[in-house]
Amino acid sequence: MVDGWCKADWIDCALKIFDSMDTRDSFSHSSLIHNLCKDGRFRCASKLLFSCVRSGMSILPSTKHAVFDSLSRSGCQREAKILESEIKLALSAFV
């Protein structure tokens, strides 16, 4: 359902539905993160990505790269590097 709203460019509706969901799967997370990046909401996407990683959810490498690339292209290279470091640190806690 989230993916459908995202594809229709109704990102705000997708976010509301996502927030109201009891169970959120990795597909919903990935779809929302990719579409937030497409919509220029890089910081929101990066926060969502980090919360997924912190909770132990498996996220596709393409989803991570979408956020890193979007942040870097928008001039937020430092933020992209910090996020990448935080994700590596969070992932090492699960090993």
MMTF fields as JSON, N, C-alpha, C and O atoms, coordinates in Angstrom:
{
  "mmtfVersion": "1.0.0",
  "mmtfProducer": "UNKNOWN",
  "numBonds": 379,
  "numAtoms": 380,
  "numGroups": 95,
  "numChains": 1,
  "numModels": 1,
  "chainsPerModel": [1],
  "groupsPerChain": [95],
  "chainIdList": ["A"],
  "bondAtomList": [4, 2, 8, 6, 12, 10, 16, 14, 20, 18, 24, 22, 28, 26, 32, 30, 36, 34, 40, 38, 44, 42, 48, 46, 52, 50, 56, 54, 60, 58, 64, 62, 68, 66, 72, 70, 76, 74, 80, 78, 84, 82, 88, 86, 92, 90, 96, 94, 100, 98, 104, 102, 108, 106, 112, 110, 116, 114, 120, 118, 124, 122, 128, 126, 132, 130, 136, 134, 140, 138, 144, 142, 148, 146, 152, 150, 156, 154, 160, 158, 164, 162, 168, 166, 172, 170, 176, 174, 180, 178, 184, 182, 188, 186, 192, 190, 196, 194, 200, 198, 204, 202, 208, 206, 212, 210, 216, 214, 220, 218, 224, 222, 228, 226, 232, 230, 236, 234, 240, 238, 244, 242, 248, 246, 252, 250, 256, 254, 260, 258, 264, 262, 268, 266, 272, 270, 276, 274, 280, 278, 284, 282, 288, 286, 292, 290, 296, 294, 300, 298, 304, 302, 308, 306, 312, 310, 316, 314, 320, 318, 324, 322, 328, 326, 332, 330, 336, 334, 340, 338, 344, 342, 348, 346, 352, 350, 356, 354, 360, 358, 364, 362, 368, 366, 372, 370, 376, 374],
  "bondOrderList": [1, 1, 1, 1, 1, 1, 1, 1, 1, 1, 1, 1, 1, 1, 1, 1, 1, 1, 1, 1, 1, 1, 1, 1, 1, 1, 1, 1, 1, 1, 1, 1, 1, 1, 1, 1, 1, 1, 1, 1, 1, 1, 1, 1, 1, 1, 1, 1, 1, 1, 1, 1, 1, 1, 1, 1, 1, 1, 1, 1, 1, 1, 1, 1, 1, 1, 1, 1, 1, 1, 1, 1, 1, 1, 1, 1, 1, 1, 1, 1, 1, 1, 1, 1, 1, 1, 1, 1, 1, 1, 1, 1, 1, 1],
  "groupList": [{"groupName": "MET", "atomNameList": ["N", "CA", "C", "O"], "elementList": ["N", "C", "C", "O"], "formalChargeList": [0, 0, 0, 0], "bondAtomList": [1, 0, 2, 1, 3, 2], "bondOrderList": [1, 1, 2], "singleLetterCode": "M", "chemCompType": "L-PEPTIDE LINKING"}, {"groupName": "VAL", "atomNameList": ["N", "CA", "C", "O"], "elementList": ["N", "C", "C", "O"], "formalChargeList": [0, 0, 0, 0], "bondAtomList": [1, 0, 2, 1, 3, 2], "bondOrderList": [1, 1, 2], "singleLetterCode": "V", "chemCompType": "L-PEPTIDE LINKING"}, {"groupName": "ASP", "atomNameList": ["N", "CA", "C", "O"], "elementList": ["N", "C", "C", "O"], "formalChargeList": [0, 0, 0, 0], "bondAtomList": [1, 0, 2, 1, 3, 2], "bondOrderList": [1, 1, 2], "singleLetterCode": "D", "chemCompType": "L-PEPTIDE LINKING"}, {"groupName": "GLY", "atomNameList": ["N", "CA", "C", "O"], "elementList": ["N", "C", "C", "O"], "formalChargeList": [0, 0, 0, 0], "bondAtomList": [1, 0, 2, 1, 3, 2], "bondOrderList": [1, 1, 2], "singleLetterCode": "G", "chemCompType": "PEPTIDE LINKING"}, {"groupName": "TRP", "atomNameList": ["N", "CA", "C", "O"], "elementList": ["N", "C", "C", "O"], "formalChargeList": [0, 0, 0, 0], "bondAtomList": [1, 0, 2, 1, 3, 2], "bondOrderList": [1, 1, 2], "singleLetterCode": "W", "chemCompType": "L-PEPTIDE LINKING"}, {"groupName": "CYS", "atomNameList": ["N", "CA", "C", "O"], "elementList": ["N", "C", "C", "O"], "formalChargeList": [0, 0, 0, 0], "bondAtomList": [1, 0, 2, 1, 3, 2], "bondOrderList": [1, 1, 2], "singleLetterCode": "C", "chemCompType": "L-PEPTIDE LINKING"}, {"groupName": "LYS", "atomNameList": ["N", "CA", "C", "O"], "elementList": ["N", "C", "C", "O"], "formalChargeList": [0, 0, 0, 0], "bondAtomList": [1, 0, 2, 1, 3, 2], "bondOrderList": [1, 1, 2], "singleLetterCode": "K", "chemCompType": "L-PEPTIDE LINKING"}, {"groupName": "ALA", "atomNameList": ["N", "CA", "C", "O"], "elementList": ["N", "C", "C", "O"], "formalChargeList": [0, 0, 0, 0], "bondAtomList": [1, 0, 2, 1, 3, 2], "bondOrderList": [1, 1, 2], "singleLetterCode": "A", "chemCompType": "L-PEPTIDE LINKING"}, {"groupName": "ILE", "atomNameList": ["N", "CA", "C", "O"], "elementList": ["N", "C", "C", "O"], "formalChargeList": [0, 0, 0, 0], "bondAtomList": [1, 0, 2, 1, 3, 2], "bondOrderList": [1, 1, 2], "singleLetterCode": "I", "chemCompType": "L-PEPTIDE LINKING"}, {"groupName": "LEU", "atomNameList": ["N", "CA", "C", "O"], "elementList": ["N", "C", "C", "O"], "formalChargeList": [0, 0, 0, 0], "bondAtomList": [1, 0, 2, 1, 3, 2], "bondOrderList": [1, 1, 2], "singleLetterCode": "L", "chemCompType": "L-PEPTIDE LINKING"}, {"groupName": "PHE", "atomNameList": ["N", "CA", "C", "O"], "elementList": ["N", "C", "C", "O"], "formalChargeList": [0, 0, 0, 0], "bondAtomList": [1, 0, 2, 1, 3, 2], "bondOrderList": [1, 1, 2], "singleLetterCode": "F", "chemCompType": "L-PEPTIDE LINKING"}, {"groupName": "SER", "atomNameList": ["N", "CA", "C", "O"], "elementList": ["N", "C", "C", "O"], "formalChargeList": [0, 0, 0, 0], "bondAtomList": [1, 0, 2, 1, 3, 2], "bondOrderList": [1, 1, 2], "singleLetterCode": "S", "chemCompType": "L-PEPTIDE LINKING"}, {"groupName": "THR", "atomNameList": ["N", "CA", "C", "O"], "elementList": ["N", "C", "C", "O"], "formalChargeList": [0, 0, 0, 0], "bondAtomList": [1, 0, 2, 1, 3, 2], "bondOrderList": [1, 1, 2], "singleLetterCode": "T", "chemCompType": "L-PEPTIDE LINKING"}, {"groupName": "ARG", "atomNameList": ["N", "CA", "C", "O"], "elementList": ["N", "C", "C", "O"], "formalChargeList": [0, 0, 0, 0], "bondAtomList": [1, 0, 2, 1, 3, 2], "bondOrderList": [1, 1, 2], "singleLetterCode": "R", "chemCompType": "L-PEPTIDE LINKING"}, {"groupName": "HIS", "atomNameList": ["N", "CA", "C", "O"], "elementList": ["N", "C", "C", "O"], "formalChargeList": [0, 0, 0, 0], "bondAtomList": [1, 0, 2, 1, 3, 2], "bondOrderList": [1, 1, 2], "singleLetterCode": "H", "chemCompType": "L-PEPTIDE LINKING"}, {"groupName": "ASN", "atomNameList": ["N", "CA", "C", "O"], "elementList": ["N", "C", "C", "O"], "formalChargeList": [0, 0, 0, 0], "bondAtomList": [1, 0, 2, 1, 3, 2], "bondOrderList": [1, 1, 2], "singleLetterCode": "N", "chemCompType": "L-PEPTIDE LINKING"}, {"groupName": "PRO", "atomNameList": ["N", "CA", "C", "O"], "elementList": ["N", "C", "C", "O"], "formalChargeList": [0, 0, 0, 0], "bondAtomList": [1, 0, 2, 1, 3, 2], "bondOrderList": [1, 1, 2], "singleLetterCode": "P", "chemCompType": "L-PEPTIDE LINKING"}, {"groupName": "GLN", "atomNameList": ["N", "CA", "C", "O"], "elementList": ["N", "C", "C", "O"], "formalChargeList": [0, 0, 0, 0], "bondAtomList": [1, 0, 2, 1, 3, 2], "bondOrderList": [1, 1, 2], "singleLetterCode": "Q", "chemCompType": "L-PEPTIDE LINKING"}, {"groupName": "GLU", "atomNameList": ["N", "CA", "C", "O"], "elementList": ["N", "C", "C", "O"], "formalChargeList": [0, 0, 0, 0], "bondAtomList": [1, 0, 2, 1, 3, 2], "bondOrderList": [1, 1, 2], "singleLetterCode": "E", "chemCompType": "L-PEPTIDE LINKING"}],
  "groupTypeList": [0, 1, 2, 3, 4, 5, 6, 7, 2, 4, 8, 2, 5, 7, 9, 6, 8, 10, 2, 11, 0, 2, 12, 13, 2, 11, 10, 11, 14, 11, 11, 9, 8, 14, 15, 9, 5, 6, 2, 3, 13, 10, 13, 5, 7, 11, 6, 9, 9, 10, 11, 5, 1, 13, 11, 3, 0, 11, 8, 9, 16, 11, 12, 6, 14, 7, 1, 10, 2, 11, 9, 11, 13, 11, 3, 5, 17, 13, 18, 7, 6, 8, 9, 18, 11, 18, 8, 6, 9, 7, 9, 11, 7, 10, 1],
  "groupIdList": [1, 2, 3, 4, 5, 6, 7, 8, 9, 10, 11, 12, 13, 14, 15, 16, 17, 18, 19, 20, 21, 22, 23, 24, 25, 26, 27, 28, 29, 30, 31, 32, 33, 34, 35, 36, 37, 38, 39, 40, 41, 42, 43, 44, 45, 46, 47, 48, 49, 50, 51, 52, 53, 54, 55, 56, 57, 58, 59, 60, 61, 62, 63, 64, 65, 66, 67, 68, 69, 70, 71, 72, 73, 74, 75, 76, 77, 78, 79, 80, 81, 82, 83, 84, 85, 86, 87, 88, 89, 90, 91, 92, 93, 94, 95],
  "secStructList": [7, 2, 2, 2, 2, 2, 2, 6, 6, 7, 2, 2, 2, 2, 2, 2, 2, 2, 2, 2, 7, 1, 1, 7, 7, 2, 2, 2, 2, 2, 2, 2, 2, 2, 2, 2, 2, 2, 6, 6, 7, 2, 2, 2, 2, 2, 2, 2, 2, 2, 2, 2, 2, 2, 6, 6, 7, 7, 7, 7, 2, 2, 2, 2, 2, 2, 2, 2, 2, 2, 2, 2, 2, 6, 6, 7, 2, 2, 2, 2, 2, 2, 2, 2, 2, 2, 2, 2, 2, 2, 2, 2, 6, 6, 7],
  "xCoordList": [0.817, 0.0, 0.875, 0.591, 1.93, 2.85, 3.48, 3.585, 3.895, 4.527, 3.582, 4.016, 2.32, 1.335, 1.185, 1.126, 1.123, 1.021, 2.291, 2.236, 3.427, 4.695, 4.749, 5.157, 4.338, 4.362, 3.423, 3.644, 2.368, 1.427, 1.878, 1.14, 3.109, 3.672, 2.876, 2.788, 2.307, 1.589, 2.424, 1.998, 3.595, 4.554, 4.001, 4.186, 3.328, 2.789, 1.744, 1.707, 0.902, -0.082, 0.624, 0.232, 1.656, 2.424, 3.056, 3.077, 3.568, 4.157, 3.116, 3.391, 1.926, 0.856, 0.449, 0.266, 0.31, -0.049, 1.063, 0.806, 2.284, 3.443, 3.469, 3.691, 3.241, 3.24, 2.121, 2.259, 1.011, -0.125, -0.044, -0.845, 0.915, 1.035, 1.552, 2.473, 0.941, 1.409, 2.704, 3.642, 2.749, 3.924, 4.453, 3.739, 5.707, 6.341, 7.414, 8.314, 7.315, 8.305, 9.406, 9.315, 10.437, 11.582, 11.2, 11.791, 10.217, 9.779, 9.16, 9.45, 8.316, 7.699, 8.755, 8.708, 9.713, 10.799, 11.588, 11.821, 11.994, 12.807, 12.069, 12.64, 10.812, 10.017, 9.908, 10.087, 9.617, 9.467, 10.794, 10.818, 11.88, 13.191, 13.575, 14.017, 13.408, 13.733, 12.901, 13.422, 11.625, 10.751, 10.955, 10.749, 11.351, 11.717, 12.94, 13.017, 13.883, 15.063, 14.664, 15.147, 13.787, 13.325, 12.646, 12.735, 11.957, 11.217, 12.102, 11.63, 13.379, 14.301, 14.309, 14.865, 13.708, 13.657, 14.755, 14.489, 15.976, 17.126, 17.311, 17.64, 17.103, 17.297, 16.239, 16.542, 15.028, 13.962, 14.285, 14.106, 14.758, 15.135, 16.291, 16.306, 17.263, 18.415, 18.017, 18.538, 17.102, 16.621, 15.873, 16.046, 15.045, 14.299, 15.248, 15.084, 16.23, 17.217, 17.952, 18.109, 18.398, 19.141, 18.267, 18.742, 16.999, 16.112, 15.907, 15.785, 15.869, 15.751, 16.972, 16.855, 18.133, 19.381, 19.489, 19.86, 19.167, 19.237, 18.315, 18.629, 17.173, 16.213, 16.568, 15.901, 17.617, 18.058, 17.414, 17.587, 16.67, 16.012, 17.03, 17.964, 16.843, 17.714, 17.273, 16.127, 18.199, 17.913, 18.781, 19.962, 18.19, 18.922, 20.069, 19.932, 21.196, 22.31, 21.896, 22.381, 21.01, 20.575, 19.836, 19.891, 19.152, 18.447, 19.45, 19.301, 20.464, 21.515, 22.214, 22.44, 22.555, 23.253, 22.388, 22.906, 21.085, 20.191, 20.28, 20.323, 20.308, 20.395, 21.771, 21.87, 22.839, 24.193, 24.399, 24.924, 23.986, 24.155, 23.343, 23.827, 22.106, 21.247, 21.822, 21.846, 22.284, 22.899, 24.142, 24.333, 24.978, 26.216, 25.938, 26.568, 24.992, 24.668, 24.026, 24.105, 23.385, 22.733, 23.684, 23.277, 24.955, 25.939, 26.138, 26.807, 25.573, 25.68, 26.632, 26.293, 27.823, 28.788, 29.172, 29.308, 29.344, 29.718, 28.635, 28.932, 27.393, 26.281, 26.217, 25.914, 26.502, 26.504, 27.584, 27.346, 28.765, 29.87, 29.534, 29.81, 28.937, 28.553, 27.515, 27.619, 26.516, 25.481, 26.085, 25.736, 26.989, 27.634, 28.398, 28.348, 29.096, 29.831, 28.884, 29.146, 27.776, 26.802, 26.162, 25.912, 25.901, 25.306, 26.287, 25.907, 27.547, 28.557, 28.676, 28.786, 28.654, 28.74, 27.515, 27.643, 26.331, 25.099, 25.096, 24.673, 25.566, 25.609, 26.6, 26.375, 27.69, 28.681, 28.127, 28.615, 27.124, 26.504, 25.693, 25.445, 25.279, 24.464, 25.297, 24.765, 26.591, 27.459, 27.917, 28.655],
  "yCoordList": [-1.184, 0.0, 1.269, 2.227, 1.256, 2.396, 2.619, 3.753, 1.535, 1.637, 2.261, 3.07, 1.906, 2.465, 3.971, 4.703, 4.43, 5.867, 6.582, 7.693, 5.944, 6.541, 6.663, 7.696, 5.607, 5.629, 6.679, 7.189, 7.004, 8.03, 9.432, 10.405, 9.524, 10.794, 11.409, 12.631, 10.571, 10.998, 10.593, 9.777, 11.167, 10.786, 11.065, 10.257, 12.196, 12.519, 11.496, 11.108, 11.063, 10.015, 8.702, 7.986, 8.395, 7.171, 7.214, 6.204, 8.375, 8.522, 8.321, 7.672, 8.874, 8.711, 7.251, 6.745, 6.582, 5.163, 4.366, 3.487, 4.676, 3.986, 4.144, 3.176, 5.367, 5.631, 4.897, 4.547, 4.664, 3.998, 2.473, 1.787, 1.945, 0.491, -0.145, 0.369, -1.275, -2.016, -2.748, -2.739, -3.381, -4.136, -3.537, -3.438, -3.146, -2.543, -3.491, -3.878, -3.86, -4.785, -4.012, -2.801, -4.743, -4.098, -3.517, -2.53, -4.119, -3.587, -2.201, -1.289, -2.041, -0.733, 0.304, 1.437, -0.095, 0.817, 1.229, 2.415, 0.249, 0.534, 1.426, 2.377, 1.121, 1.917, 3.36, 4.298, 3.524, 4.865, 5.628, 6.807, 4.977, 5.629, 6.069, 7.201, 5.183, 5.537, 6.727, 7.644, 6.709, 7.78, 9.084, 10.16, 9.012, 10.235, 10.873, 12.095, 10.047, 10.564, 11.205, 12.285, 10.547, 11.107, 12.454, 13.341, 12.594, 13.817, 14.901, 15.997, 14.588, 15.57, 15.642, 16.58, 14.679, 14.659, 13.737, 12.695, 14.153, 13.302, 13.08, 11.974, 14.111, 13.965, 13.048, 12.242, 13.169, 12.281, 10.839, 9.917, 10.662, 9.324, 8.767, 7.582, 9.625, 9.149, 8.769, 7.797, 9.518, 9.177, 7.855, 7.032, 7.652, 6.4, 5.23, 4.165, 5.426, 4.382, 4.008, 2.826, 5.007, 4.729, 4.023, 3.133, 4.406, 3.726, 2.264, 1.403, 1.981, 0.592, -0.217, -1.324, 0.351, -0.342, -0.554, -1.636, 0.469, 0.372, -0.7, -1.347, -0.883, -1.886, -3.294, -4.259, -3.416, -4.731, -5.208, -6.362, -4.33, -4.704, -4.807, -4.01, -5.775, -5.952, -4.993, -5.02, -4.158, -3.162, -3.457, -3.779, -3.345, -3.594, -2.597, -1.426, -3.055, -2.129, -0.975, 0.145, -1.239, -0.172, 0.936, 2.1, 0.578, 1.576, 2.454, 3.675, 1.826, 2.594, 3.525, 4.698, 2.997, 3.804, 4.959, 6.037, 4.749, 5.826, 7.009, 8.161, 6.719, 7.794, 8.453, 9.68, 7.643, 8.206, 9.066, 10.176, 8.554, 9.29, 10.581, 11.624, 10.507, 11.695, 12.77, 13.948, 12.361, 13.328, 13.949, 15.163, 13.122, 13.62, 14.577, 15.629, 14.215, 15.062, 16.377, 17.366, 16.392, 17.626, 18.529, 19.563, 18.123, 18.947, 18.592, 19.323, 17.496, 17.073, 15.887, 14.871, 16.029, 14.928, 14.561, 13.383, 15.56, 15.3, 14.49, 13.533, 14.872, 14.143, 12.705, 11.781, 12.524, 11.177, 10.316, 9.148, 10.885, 10.146, 9.793, 8.684, 10.746, 10.495, 9.385, 8.484, 9.446, 8.415, 7.054, 6.057, 7.017, 5.756, 5.177, 3.973, 6.034, 5.586, 5.091, 4.074, 5.819, 5.416, 4.076, 3.255, 3.862, 2.599, 1.453, 0.386, 1.674, 0.628, 0.287, -0.883, 1.3, 1.084, 0.321, -0.601, 0.712, 0.03, -1.42, -2.311, -1.658, -3.028, -3.892, -5.09, -3.296, -4.072, -4.521, -5.492, -3.832, -4.218, -5.503, -6.193, -5.827, -7.019, -8.24, -9.346, -8.057, -9.172, -9.957, -10.931],
  "zCoordList": [0.0, 0.0, 0.0, -0.718, 0.808, 0.863, -0.506, -0.973, -1.142, -2.457, -3.482, -4.303, -3.45, -4.376, -4.218, -5.206, -2.968, -2.718, -3.158, -3.686, -2.941, -3.374, -4.891, -5.42, -5.59, -7.056, -7.626, -8.724, -6.874, -7.313, -6.887, -7.046, -6.341, -5.861, -4.715, -4.596, -3.889, -2.694, -1.478, -0.661, -1.375, -0.343, 1.057, 1.967, 1.233, 2.557, 2.998, 4.166, 2.072, 2.392, 2.712, 3.634, 1.952, 2.2, 3.588, 4.292, 3.983, 5.319, 6.414, 7.423, 6.216, 7.213, 7.342, 8.449, 6.213, 6.238, 6.9, 7.722, 6.541, 7.111, 8.633, 9.361, 9.103, 10.545, 11.271, 12.443, 10.572, 11.215, 11.162, 11.797, 10.412, 10.266, 11.557, 12.192, 11.934, 13.106, 12.794, 13.592, 11.628, 11.211, 9.918, 8.92, 9.955, 8.779, 8.278, 9.024, 7.016, 6.453, 5.726, 5.526, 5.343, 4.69, 3.33, 2.894, 2.656, 1.364, 1.539, 0.764, 2.545, 2.803, 3.15, 2.672, 3.989, 4.343, 3.1, 2.868, 2.31, 1.122, 0.138, -0.396, -0.098, -1.026, -0.551, -1.329, 0.716, 1.262, 1.231, 0.879, 1.59, 1.584, 0.173, -0.023, -0.81, -2.201, -2.669, -3.303, -2.36, -2.836, -2.074, -2.636, -0.82, -0.105, -0.763, -0.89, -1.177, -1.887, -3.209, -3.547, -3.957, -5.235, -5.036, -5.884, -3.887, -3.592, -2.971, -2.67, -2.782, -2.226, -0.71, -0.139, -0.059, 1.412, 1.946, 2.545, 1.711, 2.023, 3.513, 3.942, 4.295, 5.744, 6.35, 7.229, 5.891, 6.361, 5.977, 6.773, 4.76, 4.288, 5.109, 5.444, 5.433, 6.201, 7.621, 8.168, 8.221, 9.568, 9.559, 10.457, 8.547, 8.438, 8.203, 8.798, 7.344, 7.088, 8.37, 8.676, 9.116, 10.342, 11.373, 12.079, 11.468, 12.426, 12.041, 12.913, 10.748, 10.286, 10.697, 11.222, 10.453, 10.774, 12.28, 12.733, 13.046, 14.509, 15.063, 16.061, 14.407, 14.882, 14.417, 14.791, 13.601, 13.15, 11.865, 11.474, 11.201, 9.956, 8.825, 8.742, 7.977, 6.819, 5.714, 5.265, 5.295, 4.261, 3.044, 3.174, 1.876, 0.636, 0.47, 0.827, -0.068, -0.33, -1.244, -1.084, -2.194, -3.107, -2.359, -2.755, -1.289, -0.486, 0.249, 0.3, 0.813, 1.498, 0.513, 0.811, -0.658, -1.664, -2.153, -2.446, -2.244, -2.679, -1.722, -2.151, -0.431, 0.561, 0.526, 0.502, 0.521, 0.489, -0.753, -0.664, -1.91, -3.169, -3.176, -3.616, -2.687, -2.662, -1.75, -2.106, -0.577, 0.337, -0.293, -0.233, -0.889, -1.497, -2.644, -2.745, -3.511, -4.666, -4.256, -4.985, -3.083, -2.635, -1.85, -1.321, -1.78, -1.093, 0.37, 1.099, 0.799, 2.205, 2.338, 2.946, 1.765, 1.796, 3.224, 3.552, 4.063, 5.457, 6.159, 6.874, 5.955, 6.563, 6.044, 6.798, 4.761, 4.175, 4.819, 5.127, 5.024, 5.658, 7.107, 7.565, 7.82, 9.213, 9.283, 10.116, 8.412, 8.382, 8.078, 8.709, 7.114, 6.754, 7.952, 8.201, 8.683, 9.871, 10.959, 11.602, 11.164, 12.183, 11.839, 12.722, 10.558, 10.126, 10.34, 10.821, 9.983, 10.196, 11.674, 12.039, 12.517, 13.955, 14.469, 15.275, 13.998, 14.416, 13.949, 14.686, 12.727, 12.205, 12.974, 13.151, 13.428, 14.181, 15.53, 16.108, 16.028, 17.298, 17.155, 18.143, 15.926, 15.684, 15.343, 15.243, 15.163, 14.761, 15.955, 15.806]
}
